[in-house]
Amino acid sequence: MGNEDINLAPNATGADRIDTGSDEAVGTWAKRLDVSPDQIREAVAKVGDRSSDVELHLKGSRSTTTDDRVEAAE
């Protein structure tokens, strides 16, 4: 099976990837995820360049949801 036979998901090399070769992209993701550019680069080195994997790595395995916050406030 050649590469032309592989179906790629939308944005497989686009908006959901973090380009650590671009200081501008790293800075944008750092602001978006509220971390430093160095933390972005370290996370990409550990888990790859998919933004969802990087966010999960940086923020932990579980983030709070609105339901969690409402339950905690009760």
N, C-alpha and C positions, 0 to 999 in steps of 0.2 A: 504494500500500500504506500503510495507516494504522498508527499506533503499536500498535493493538490486535493487529495481525497479526505483530508481532515477538515471537519466543520468546526470553525472557531466560534465561540460565543461572541455576541456583540461586544465591542470595546475590548477584545482580548488583548490588544496592545495599545489601548487608548486610555480613556479617562480613569479607569480603575487601577492603573499602574502608576507607580512612583518612579520617576526617572532621577536616580541619584546623581547622574551626570550633569544635571541642570540645577544650578543653585536657585534659580527662580522657582522651579517645581518643588524642590525640597523646602524652600521657604514658605510656599503656599500651603503645602501639606502640614508643615510644622504649625502654622497659624490655625489651620482647620482643625488639627488634632490637639492644639494647645500644649505643644511640647517644643523642645529645641530642635534645630536642624540636625545636630549631632545625634539626638535620640532617634530621629527618622532614619538616618543613615545606619545606625546600629541595628535598629529593628529590621530594616530591609536586608542587612547582612545575615540576620538570624532566620527570618521567616520568608524572605522573598519580597518581590516588589508589588504584590497585590495589596491595594489599599485596605481592603477588609481584613486581611491577615495582619497587616501592620497595626491597624487600629485595635484589633483584638489583643495582639501582643502587648501593646502599650497600655491599654486600659484594663487588662485582665480578662478572664474568661467570661465574666458576666457583668454587664452594666445594668444599672437600675432602670426600671421602666416607670411610667406614670403610675401604674397600679402599685408597684413596690413603694413609691413615695407616699401615695395616699394611705396605704396600709400602715406605714411607719408613723404617719401623722395622727392616726386614730388612737 
